[in-house]
Amino acid sequence: MKKIKIALSLALLPILAHADGELAMQDTNTPAMQNQNPPPVFIEYNNRMAVFGPLHQVYERIKPKAFYAGVEAWLLGLAHANFKANAIGEAELRLGYNFFYNGRDHVTPFVGAGAIKNYHIHGLDLLIQREGSHHRFTRLPTVAYGVIGFLYDHEFNTVVNLGFNLKGMIGGGTKTRPHDWGSPVVGFDAALPLTFRFGYQRHWDIRIEPFDIYLHGTNITVNYFGFRSTLGYRF
């Protein structure tokens, strides 16, 4: 009888070993089975610059998980200030850091400095006078400011990105007549950049950026709203 038990054990040993091997293989493959549909990998670039837009120039170092540097200058031919036609321009230098989350969320806190000014365009003064304004908004002096804020951009897919940018500004205006901002001048700039990426490996993009800029001085308060747009290239 003892010999029969030993023989049966030796006969079943390969079967048990095979069963153990199958169980081990299933356990090993379980994580792989859970990752059958991994999230898409979007193409990220280190730099973005505007092209073919003489009235809006921008360069940004957008490399994920790296230091950020950006310079931007734009002239908006027709905006609105307190619901009155205006032409405004701005130039700004920014330094920060690019955080990158979930393979698709870009968050960049930054500090910087800049200047914003109303520009006179022939014909706008007549329009403002007809509307009965007591201020010639197209002749306001330049405001130089320091800035702190953040840029946020979410990649919904390889084509559409939507973001939210917010910055706070504090500075002062030059003392020119007929109007003087007073000091200090404080305000904010809020924008919703909507970006469409296209082309081979999504190097190119079109960005439409509605914005609202609020500036408050001791003597003057102005609210600008409109939109900026760029044709960009990433490399």
ROVOVO-874804 format. One record per residue: x, y, z of N, C-alpha, C in turn. Coordinates in steps of 0.001 Angstrom, whole numbers, plus 500000, padded with zeros to 6 digits. Example, Ala and Ser with C-alpha at 12.3 -4.5 7.8 and 13.67 -1.06 7.14 Angstrom:
# residues 2
513190494310507800512300495500507800513200496700507800;512850497750507080513670498940507140512900500030507870;
# end
This chain:
# residues 235
500825498798500000500000500000500000500870501267500000;501924501240500819502818502401500887503456502679499547;503823501608498857504425501776497532503429502368496539;502141501978496680501104502519495766500940504018495994;500921504491497253500790505925497560501954506722496983;503151506177497120504328506876496574504223506993495068;503765505923494418503626505937492958502599506964492511;501438507030493231500399508011492876500910509445493066;501671509671494125502227511013494374503159511432493260;504011510517492818504927510823491724504188511073490428;503055510373490235502280510554489008501563511893488989;501077512349490154500327513617490225501229514843490300;502497514666490628503411515800490803503498516690489573;503651516161488342503698517040487167502422517826486971;501261517202487292499970517888487122499864519066488082;500246518817489366500202519891490361501169521008490015;502343520629489542503326521650489154502807522485487999;502136521842487035501567522574485892500466523524486350;499619523063487285498548523913487799499122525117488525;500157524895489340500788526015490041501366527015489059;501949526491487977502521527374486969501467528233486312;500283527683486032499203528453485427498718529537486367;498585529193487655498144530196488613499158531332488738;500429530958488750501464531983488845501446532884487625;501222532290486442501205533074485210500012534034485200;498863533584485734497709534460485785497951535626486736;498553535346487885498858536421488830499819537428488232;500814536944487485501789537844486879501153538735485821;500190538202485104499596538951484007498439539837484438;498009539779485672496862540580486113497080542069485924;498240542651486331498437544088486090498417544435484610;498964543579483783498976543854482344497561543872481792;496712542953482329495333542924481878494614544206482266;494969544765483420494339546013483860494789547197483029;495925547089482330496457548200481536496324547951480043;495269547245479667495075546982478249494781548269477469;494169549278478151493846550549477511494557551687478235;495866551823478065496603552880478764496184554249478240;496321555307479048495958556647478589496819557067477406;496265557904476500497045558320475335498249559159475737;499304559043474983500514559818475225500538560983474244;500421562211474761500415563395473909501841563856473657;502066564430472505503394564915472143503649566250472838;504687566311473645505034567538474355506321568112473756;506364569438473691507525570119473129508151571048474164;509334571511473871510074572346474817509823573836474642;509410574266473459509281575691473171508029575952472333;507496577164472465506394577626471609506629579081471252;506445579397469982506592580777469547505507581110468534;505144582389468453504151582846467491504825583132466154;504115582851465083504619583102463738503533583815462930;503970584557461913503069585248460984502119586204461697;502507586754462833501636587677463546502391588891464023;502615589897463195503427591044463599502853591822464780;501541591747465004500927592481466107500866591668467397;501338590431467344501360589603468557502546588654468464;503561588922469259504756588098469292504897587463470680;505220586176470711505390585497471985506382584350471815;507226584187472832508082582998472935507950582479474359;507759581163474504507658580544475816508443579235475843;509150578999476942509776577699477171508755576845477921;508148575901477218507034575136477762507436573714478155;508716573425478211509187572078478541508606571630479874;507927570444479908507344569971481172508404569712482227;508051570010483478508913569784484630510268570459484437;510216571727484063511436572501483821511129573976484049;512168574793484131511982576226484318511304576846483103;510448577802483388509670578497482359510219579902482153;510289580327480903510623581713480563509730582128479411;509146583301479500508263583763478443508373585256478241;508269585684476992508199587100476659507079587264475647;506244588281475854505075588468475002504826589956474783;504497590317473566504154591695473229503013591658472217;502000592469472446500854592465471540500224593858471475;499623594144470341498883595379470107497518594992469578;496490595349470321495125594999469939494504596217469264;494197596077467978493705597212467212492384597764467690;491528596908468233490228597381468699489794596538469886;489783597150471059489282596492472256488166597366472813;487790597108474042486802597960474693487278598284476097;487089599537476498487376599966477853486121600637478373;485520600037479407484258600561479924483239600728478804;483217599737477895482277599687476779482521600798475761;483759601272475657484121602272474661485312601764473870;485333602084472564486369601559471684487742602053472110;488726601168472047490088601492472429491080600674471629;492312601169471588493445600389471080494445600295472218;494866599070472563495778598895473686496921597980473274;498042598130473964499197597283473733499844596912475055;500554595777475067501177595306476301502449594542475973;503431594649476842504656593863476739504966593312478119;505420592044478173505600591404479476506703590351479417;507471590255480504508504589238480680508130588399481889;508193587043481745507756586152482828508801585070483084;508954584681484347509829583585484756509062582709485739;509167581374485576508440580490486466508923579063486342;508019578123486641508345576697486569507147575947486016;507415574989485091506364574209484446506130572898485187;505035572814485923504623571549486521503772570782485509;503801569444485594503096568608484620502450567439485360;501119567326485256500380566308485987499540565451485025;499393564188485360498483563268484657498776563131483170;499938563541482734500258563437481323499496564397480441;498743565367481045497964566281480214497644567636480872;498034567843482133497751569101482830499033569892483048;499093571093482473500240571988482615499863573114483589;500660573312484633500448574385485604501773575126485769;501762576434485530502995577232485568502801578479486419;503200578476487685503242579722488454504424580570487986;504257581902487992505317582769487483505280584132488158;506390584848488025506500586258488396507088586983487186;506918588309487162507450589035486010507212590524486120;507381591204484993507198592649484909506716592989483507;505995594111483401505485594485482090504990595918482060;504394596282480939503830597620480752502637597514479819;501627598327480073500422598352479245500053599801478957;499544600050477748499249601426477337498097601465476357;497315602556476464496327602884475435497023603578474278;496624603244473053497187603898471878496103604662471139;496487605830470646495547606656469908495439606168468466;494221605945468014493956605636466609493018606703466063;493373607273464953492581608357464374491145607887464145;490201608663464657488798608327464487488156607821465766;488940607225466658488347606710467883487937607846468828;488691608947468838488330610073469695486951610618469323;486696610713468017485396611209467572484283610267468034;484550608973467963483554608001468401483283608145469891;484340608319470684484178608462472129483421609741472465;483738610844471766483063612101472029481571612008471714;481244611304470644479832611157470283479061610368471329;479766609459472022479105608677473054479025609428474382;479554610646474420479416611473475603480380611170476721;481529610564476425482483610230477471483185611486477987;483477611501479293484229612604479891485728612325479908;486139611122479502487549610754479496487958610329478096;489121610765477680489676610333476395490545609105476676;489896607955476696490578606737477124491750606381476222;491730606800474967492821606450474068494100607210474387;494066608147475337495254608929475663495740608684477092;495353607605477706495831607308479054497322606989479025;498064607367480078499508607109480102499820605626480314;501089605280480075501562603909480248501551603519481724;501199602270481995501288601708483344502391600650483337;503418600838484159504459599827484360504108599053485621;504278597723485588503793596920486706504674595688486944;504606595195488174505101593869488499503921592916488500;504181591634488269503077590691488104503413589355488760;502385588705489305502490587347489811501223586617489400;501361585360488984500180584638488526500502583207488149;499587582600487397499799581231486938499137581026485586;499672580062484837499116579619483564498680578170483732;497490577847483236496996576462483314496470576045481949;496820574824481533496379574314480235496085572824480366;494895572426479924494498571010479974494353570480478554;494993569343478275494925568722476952493790567692476942;492646568062476375491534567131476288491870565960475368;492526566270474264493000565246473334494174565846472570;494604565225471496495779565719470777495478566969469956;494203567382469896493824568533469073493395569731469923;492569569512470941491942570607471675492530570742473078;492976571950473406493431572311474749492602573500475238;492292573519476523491601574653477127492285574991478434;492505576290478669493221576694479865492553577830480598;493210578252481682492787579412482459494042580088482984;494220581362482641495379582135483079494908583280483964;495601583499485051495247584579485965496508585224486495;496535586556486485497688587269487040497217588524487751;497908588850488840497670590089489554498790591074489271;498425592355489132499399593386488751499381594533489755;500550595104490022500659596305490833501792597157490275;501518598454490114502531599346489543502086600785489642;502508601565488667502169602982488642502169603511487234;501483604634487043501407605245485731502260606495485644;502728606781484435503487608007484221502556609209484329;503090610319484811502262611512485037502239612395483791;501217612213483001501021613044481822499625613629481854;499431614688481133498130615346481043497428614897479774;496094614843479748495192615429480739494873614535481924;495352613283481934494944612374482996496154611729483645;496003611378484909497040610719485677496386609563486425;496948608349486306496381607203486978496359607385488495;497383608018489032497596608000490473498406606757490835;498842606657492068499690605547492467499248605031493835;499191603705494010499558602683493017498409602377492060;498747601632491012497742601080490103497735599563490318;496580599014490644496459597575490879495423597007489919;495529595714489656494562595113488756494820593642488543;494097593072487590494262591659487263493987591458485777;494468590337485279494233589906483892493793588446483956;492570588153483517492055586789483465491785586426482012;492187585214481606492046584803480212491700583322480136;491009582946479041490634581552478781491188581143477420;492444580695477365493036580313476071492462578992475553;491909579031474351491408577844473660492348577566472494;492981576381472491494032576057471529493631574859470686;493819574986469367493591573889468437494932573530467801;495403572300468026496683571857467480496455571066466201;497353571230465255497170570563463965498527570337463322;498506569668462165499729569419461420500420568143461842;501502567832461131502280566622461401502841566654462813;502523565669463626502943565565465030502537566785465851;501493567484465409500898568596466164501915569687466511;502765570026465550503712571129465776503006572487465786;501936572645465030501281573936464841500045574055465730;499708575311466072498462575526466813497895576904466525;496596577014466688495879578288466642495283578509468022;495548579676468619495059579964469970494176581207469952;492985581072470510492061582188470706491930582396472208;492167583625472656492294583878474098491420585056474536;490149584824474878489339585905475460489951586362476779;489922587687477030490539588193478259489713589322478850;489980589578480123489436590742480821490561591322481667;490874592601481452491929593290482193491296594423482986;491477594407484287490934595439485168492091596189485807;492095597522485690493129598366486279492469599477487099;492932599631488337492370600631489234493485601496489794;493411602795489498494328603772490070493571604716490990;494316605606491650493683606563492551492692607451491819;493016607809490572492179608741489812491370608089488704;491817606941488210491187606346487032491008604848487254;489879604327486839489615602890486822489119602501485432;489742601491484854489390601069483495489295599543483456;488355599041482690488211597607482467488256597345480963;489271596585480527489401596214479116488926594775478928;488245594522477832487937593136477498487971592976475982;488362591802475552488492591506474125489072590111473974;489831589867472914490513588586472785491793588748472000;492801587962472402494071587869471702494071586573470907;494832586535469831494925585296469040496334585153468481;496793583917468349498125583651467801498089582404466944;498989582390465971499328581183465239500690580756465754;500767579598466401501982579198467086502651577986466461;503935577834466772504718576672466342505467576150467544;505433574819467754506089574179468891507271573347468397;508365573415469133509569572675468726510393572277469938;
# end
